[in-house]
Amino acid sequence: MRSIRAEDYQDVPRAVAVMPKHYAASSRIDPHSHPRAQLLYATAGLMMATAEDGTWVVPEGHALWIPPRLPHAVAMHGAVAMCSAYLSAEAVRGFPTRARVIEVSALLAASLAALGAEPVLYDEAARGGHLAALVLDEIQRAPETKLTLPLPSDPRLRRVCLGLIEAPATTFDLDAWADRAGLSRRTLTRRFRRETGLTFGQWRARARVVRALALAADGWTPRQVAASVGYRSIQALRERTKGLLPMQTSDRRPPESISSVEP
């Protein structure tokens, strides 16, 4: 039987080692890292990963590329089925050095599933080796998505970002956030773009999408999600999430820990 312990795949003498695993809703994986690079593919459900330099949401059909030795934590929203591919350092030379969320093509999904059915020590000159090469090629060519929230290193900007993640529906404008950070509006906007690569408005919009996807995966209705992240209508929410949002119909009361605010 194939192991479901990540540590058992770090020294496998193969370029790619695949581990499928399931997690119950609300499960969490504490901060950790791996010697190998990791492709964290959500085959069902939604994951949210965090690291020192960013937050990433990984809905079904997407995967998080994690460079070797990057400390990260993962939270499950809803029941999650995942497939982790651990990739040797030699095999990923030239791959991105920062974490990123990618779209998983039908070919990559099928290749991961097929390689997962092969022995861990697959024949490198036969089907297993061909599948591993295909996995690596598809990862490298996969398009990056905008499901990333880069976090600035400046502690004042970081406090602003964490505040927006916790309360994305807040009606504070840019001047109010600048005042809270103890910065001028101009300084905040300049430093924000320099450290994150995004404008304040772009970052805030992404934060709302990230939270919306997580709440929807937890079973909230579209109306509750829209209110909680600051959208005036369900239609606006759907346009922003571009088909990524599962449209639940059950009416479920939001948890007390996250406020619902109508702008």
C-alpha positions as a printed NumPy array, in Angstrom:
array([[  0.   ,   0.   ,   0.   ],
       [  1.285,   3.474,  -0.891],
       [  2.37 ,   5.558,   2.106],
       [  0.506,   8.763,   2.987],
       [  3.495,  10.187,   4.915],
       [  5.275,  12.971,   3.058],
       [  8.624,  12.105,   4.633],
       [  8.561,   8.705,   2.918],
       [  8.829,  10.389,  -0.503],
       [ 11.736,  12.765,   0.08 ],
       [ 14.531,  10.281,  -0.634],
       [ 12.854,   8.192,  -3.341],
       [ 15.426,   7.709,  -6.14 ],
       [ 13.03 ,   8.951,  -8.803],
       [ 12.45 ,  12.397, -10.334],
       [  8.772,  12.403,  -9.36 ],
       [  7.063,  10.677,  -6.425],
       [  3.264,  10.902,  -6.178],
       [  1.239,  10.685,  -2.962],
       [ -2.598,  10.898,  -2.941],
       [ -4.258,  11.837,   0.343],
       [ -7.644,  12.87 ,   1.784],
       [ -8.425,  15.352,   4.552],
       [-11.605,  16.032,   6.484],
       [-13.175,  19.492,   6.398],
       [-11.415,  22.074,   8.596],
       [ -8.231,  19.99 ,   8.824],
       [ -4.977,  21.916,   9.133],
       [ -1.363,  21.086,   8.408],
       [  1.03 ,  22.991,  10.642],
       [  3.985,  24.932,   9.172],
       [  6.511,  22.55 ,   7.659],
       [  8.833,  22.201,   4.684],
       [ 10.154,  19.46 ,   2.41 ],
       [ 13.632,  18.882,   0.959],
       [ 11.946,  18.316,  -2.39 ],
       [  9.802,  20.682,  -4.415],
       [  6.091,  19.916,  -4.183],
       [  3.11 ,  20.229,  -6.474],
       [  0.042,  20.366,  -4.217],
       [ -2.901,  19.504,  -6.484],
       [ -6.494,  19.817,  -5.279],
       [ -8.458,  17.018,  -6.948],
       [-11.523,  17.927,  -4.833],
       [-12.264,  20.688,  -2.346],
       [-10.261,  23.811,  -1.635],
       [ -7.023,  24.452,   0.241],
       [ -5.505,  27.683,   1.503],
       [ -1.735,  27.721,   1.968],
       [  0.265,  30.369,   3.798],
       [  3.954,  31.193,   3.998],
       [  6.043,  34.145,   5.108],
       [  5.775,  35.847,   1.726],
       [  2.226,  35.066,   0.67 ],
       [ -1.152,  33.372,   0.84 ],
       [ -2.453,  31.108,  -1.909],
       [ -5.908,  29.657,  -2.493],
       [ -5.991,  26.317,  -4.337],
       [ -9.466,  25.352,  -5.583],
       [-10.34 ,  22.093,  -7.279],
       [ -8.519,  21.696, -10.584],
       [ -5.605,  23.897,  -9.52 ],
       [ -2.261,  23.212,  -7.876],
       [  0.265,  25.086,  -5.786],
       [  3.865,  24.929,  -6.915],
       [  6.068,  24.976,  -3.762],
       [  9.847,  25.335,  -4.142],
       [ 12.101,  23.094,  -2.041],
       [ 12.419,  23.907,   1.675],
       [  9.773,  26.65 ,   1.701],
       [  8.016,  26.606,   5.119],
       [  4.256,  26.617,   4.586],
       [  0.989,  25.707,   6.32 ],
       [ -2.219,  24.426,   4.723],
       [ -5.867,  24.753,   5.802],
       [ -8.689,  22.679,   4.29 ],
       [-12.02 ,  24.292,   3.43 ],
       [-14.519,  21.507,   3.022],
       [-13.386,  17.907,   2.556],
       [-10.261,  17.83 ,   0.41 ],
       [ -8.739,  15.217,  -1.857],
       [ -5.233,  16.115,  -2.945],
       [ -2.384,  14.669,  -4.914],
       [  1.125,  15.715,  -3.929],
       [  3.95 ,  15.266,  -6.388],
       [  7.393,  15.512,  -4.788],
       [ 10.039,  16.502,  -7.313],
       [ 13.786,  16.038,  -7.016],
       [ 16.017,  19.125,  -7.018],
       [ 17.791,  17.908, -10.149],
       [ 14.484,  17.575, -12.028],
       [ 13.284,  21.115, -11.256],
       [ 16.338,  23.159, -12.136],
       [ 15.068,  26.236, -13.942],
       [ 11.592,  25.988, -12.403],
       [ 10.107,  29.028, -10.559],
       [ 11.799,  29.883,  -7.267],
       [  8.626,  31.362,  -5.734],
       [  5.384,  29.591,  -4.905],
       [  2.564,  30.042,  -7.411],
       [ -0.883,  28.642,  -8.167],
       [ -1.172,  27.012, -11.587],
       [ -4.001,  25.632, -13.663],
       [ -3.869,  21.844, -13.969],
       [ -4.403,  20.727, -17.537],
       [ -6.35 ,  17.572, -18.349],
       [ -3.066,  16.012, -19.458],
       [ -1.293,  16.87 , -16.194],
       [ -4.226,  15.559, -14.137],
       [ -4.305,  12.301, -16.085],
       [ -0.518,  11.902, -15.885],
       [ -0.488,  12.39 , -12.11 ],
       [ -3.296,   9.86 , -11.683],
       [ -1.54 ,   7.34 , -13.901],
       [  1.819,   7.814, -12.191],
       [  0.107,   7.386,  -8.832],
       [ -1.043,   3.948,  -9.99 ],
       [  2.528,   2.922, -10.866],
       [  4.928,   1.541,  -8.236],
       [  6.756,   4.254,  -6.296],
       [  9.98 ,   2.807,  -7.727],
       [  8.654,   2.801, -11.283],
       [ 10.779,   1.702, -14.229],
       [ 12.387,   4.928, -15.459],
       [ 12.846,   3.478, -18.937],
       [  9.224,   2.392, -19.248],
       [  5.734,   3.856, -18.688],
       [  6.507,   5.309, -15.26 ],
       [  9.509,   7.223, -16.527],
       [  7.55 ,   8.587, -19.49 ],
       [  4.73 ,   9.715, -17.192],
       [  7.187,  11.434, -14.832],
       [  8.731,  13.331, -17.745],
       [  5.267,  14.375, -18.891],
       [  4.366,  15.607, -15.386],
       [  7.488,  17.762, -15.242],
       [  6.871,  19.203, -18.692],
       [  3.225,  20.036, -17.949],
       [  4.103,  21.722, -14.638],
       [  6.699,  23.911, -16.296],
       [  4.359,  25.054, -19.06 ],
       [  1.255,  25.492, -16.869],
       [ -0.131,  29.061, -16.715],
       [ -0.024,  30.879, -13.382],
       [ -3.332,  32.09 , -11.946],
       [ -4.108,  35.235,  -9.944],
       [ -4.956,  33.284,  -6.785],
       [ -1.907,  34.624,  -4.941],
       [ -1.737,  37.252,  -2.207],
       [  1.898,  38.359,  -1.939],
       [  2.692,  39.696,   1.532],
       [  5.023,  42.681,   1.994],
       [  7.968,  42.556,   4.378],
       [  7.365,  46.079,   5.722],
       [  5.571,  45.451,   9.077],
       [  3.241,  48.433,   8.591],
       [  2.099,  47.261,   5.175],
       [  1.876,  43.715,   6.461],
       [ -0.549,  44.803,   9.196],
       [ -2.728,  46.423,   6.522],
       [ -2.701,  43.217,   4.453],
       [ -3.533,  40.982,   7.388],
       [ -6.359,  43.337,   8.325],
       [ -7.793,  43.063,   4.819],
       [ -7.504,  39.272,   4.849],
       [ -9.374,  39.068,   8.154],
       [-12.051,  41.633,   7.217],
       [-12.234,  41.954,   3.412],
       [-15.628,  43.703,   3.552],
       [-14.388,  46.629,   5.637],
       [-15.341,  49.992,   4.138],
       [-12.078,  51.723,   5.078],
       [-10.698,  53.631,   2.102],
       [ -7.038,  54.018,   1.142],
       [ -6.613,  57.142,   3.293],
       [ -7.966,  55.325,   6.347],
       [ -5.594,  52.38 ,   5.854],
       [ -2.665,  54.753,   5.316],
       [ -3.535,  56.524,   8.555],
       [ -3.697,  53.201,  10.415],
       [ -0.297,  52.253,   9.023],
       [  1.193,  55.608,  10.013],
       [  2.064,  56.404,   6.41 ],
       [  1.023,  58.997,   3.898],
       [ -1.294,  57.868,   1.11 ],
       [  1.478,  58.377,  -1.439],
       [  4.05 ,  56.427,   0.575],
       [  1.661,  53.533,   1.171],
       [  0.735,  53.229,  -2.503],
       [  4.341,  53.461,  -3.67 ],
       [  5.666,  50.913,  -1.179],
       [  2.692,  48.612,  -1.669],
       [  3.334,  48.302,  -5.399],
       [  7.082,  47.92 ,  -4.897],
       [  6.734,  45.105,  -2.355],
       [  3.779,  43.177,  -3.792],
       [  3.824,  43.998,  -7.503],
       [  0.152,  45.016,  -7.195],
       [ -1.702,  48.233,  -6.531],
       [ -3.585,  48.471,  -3.252],
       [ -6.882,  48.103,  -5.12 ],
       [ -5.702,  45.028,  -7.032],
       [ -4.464,  43.383,  -3.845],
       [ -7.699,  44.12 ,  -2.012],
       [ -9.757,  42.644,  -4.86 ],
       [ -7.692,  39.462,  -4.739],
       [ -8.109,  39.253,  -0.973],
       [-11.871,  39.316,  -1.439],
       [-11.76 ,  36.563,  -4.06 ],
       [ -9.531,  34.405,  -1.854],
       [-11.87 ,  34.752,   1.114],
       [-14.957,  34.221,  -1.08 ],
       [-13.634,  30.917,  -2.394],
       [-12.784,  29.715,   1.116],
       [-16.214,  30.626,   2.525],
       [-18.021,  28.984,  -0.394],
       [-16.013,  25.798,   0.138],
       [-17.06 ,  25.902,   3.8  ],
       [-20.713,  25.795,   2.714],
       [-21.798,  29.432,   2.835],
       [-24.493,  30.544,   0.401],
       [-23.628,  33.007,  -2.397],
       [-25.555,  35.782,  -0.654],
       [-23.679,  35.251,   2.6  ],
       [-20.345,  35.095,   0.794],
       [-21.024,  38.294,  -1.158],
       [-21.951,  40.198,   2.001],
       [-18.979,  38.879,   3.952],
       [-16.379,  39.918,   1.401],
       [-17.881,  43.271,   0.447],
       [-19.692,  42.689,  -2.848],
       [-23.029,  44.405,  -3.363],
       [-24.577,  41.519,  -5.315],
       [-24.224,  37.837,  -6.107],
       [-23.679,  38.768,  -9.751],
       [-20.666,  40.915,  -8.839],
       [-19.302,  37.991,  -6.836],
       [-19.725,  35.591,  -9.754],
       [-18.014,  37.986, -12.157],
       [-15.039,  38.354,  -9.838],
       [-14.606,  34.656,  -9.163],
       [-15.029,  33.735, -12.85 ],
       [-16.656,  30.329, -12.384],
       [-14.401,  29.231,  -9.507],
       [-17.14 ,  29.654,  -6.917],
       [-19.388,  26.646,  -6.154],
       [-22.936,  28.044,  -6.021],
       [-24.473,  26.492,  -2.898],
       [-28.178,  26.937,  -2.312],
       [-28.558,  25.934,   1.348],
       [-29.061,  28.805,   3.785],
       [-26.43 ,  28.515,   6.445],
       [-25.716,  31.025,   9.189],
       [-22.18 ,  32.472,   8.982],
       [-19.837,  31.728,  11.879],
       [-19.546,  34.464,  14.52 ],
       [-15.801,  34.855,  13.912],
       [-16.219,  36.56 ,  10.531],
       [-18.467,  39.561,  10.275],
       [-20.908,  40.147,   7.443],
       [-20.842,  43.748,   6.195],
       [-22.995,  45.217,   3.466],
       [-21.092,  48.079,   1.814]])
